[in-house]
Amino acid sequence: ATGTPGNPNAKSAIPGIKKIIAVASGKGGVGKSTVATNLAVALSKTGAKVGLCDCDLYGPSTGQMFGTNQQPMANENDEIIPIEAHGIKLMSMSFLLEENSPVIVRGPLATRYTQQFLRQVAWGELDYLILDLPPGTGDIQLTIVQTVALDGAVIVTTPQEVALIDARKAVSMFAKVNVDILGVVENMAWFECEHGTKYHIFGDGGGVREAERLKVPLLGQIPLDAHTRACADGGTPVALLPEAESPVSAAFKETAEK
Ligand code: ADP
């Protein structure tokens, strides 16, 4: 609600954006960007106008996952015009760099980029702006919570204890800055073989128990799925598929509805 015009707290809102939602994880590699990407697509499939801001400056993956590496232009107000792919407005460090070049910036510059991504991008009218946060609880996360009023955070974790430990730290960070946890997405929850047997490769139900412990909704359980990985690498997020063709697409639809 903080993003709606007329709200007394609107000083930190982004004009034109109704809800700003962070997708966060404690640990890297748990599928945070995959979840952010597919959640953005699933929300857009409900008819919402959606933007995705890749705040993971040091490990941007939005360009790859959406199959675009266009360079954004500026408008007459010196704002960056976001790149549009699969109906989603996108901003990512990967659009500003040569392919494969590392981002070598110190904290203060990372802070400036983050502020710019949020404040100096012509996002326009959006129902949702999804922020793909870097893993952990560092400079960039702090800059974000100080720059915009977040409507909530979605925590992504695998069922594995090391991921859960770090997820708890992310949750505590949001609690300290009074950002609501909207719920937990358990990614890589299991692998189902062609005979229908489920293997709990990273442990069984860790995300489910964590959601219960935090007293927040479990927003989804996403299986480990080769097709999901291939879609991410190929630039067409799996949630674009009709739900009947992909259990993962169906799972993201359910998550978006929650
Ligand atoms: P993070 O943003 O947490 O670092 P990514 O979303 O980049 O994680 O995912 C890490 C890797 O795992 C990527 O190669 C991605 O395609 C793959 N991946 C993520 N979720 C799944 C899944 N449910 N099934 C298969 N591969 C996945």
Residues whose N, C-alpha, C, O or C-beta is under 5 A from the ligand:
A	BS01	ADP	K27 G28 G29 V30 G31 K32 S33 T34 M188 I222 P223 L224 D225 A226 T228 R229 A232
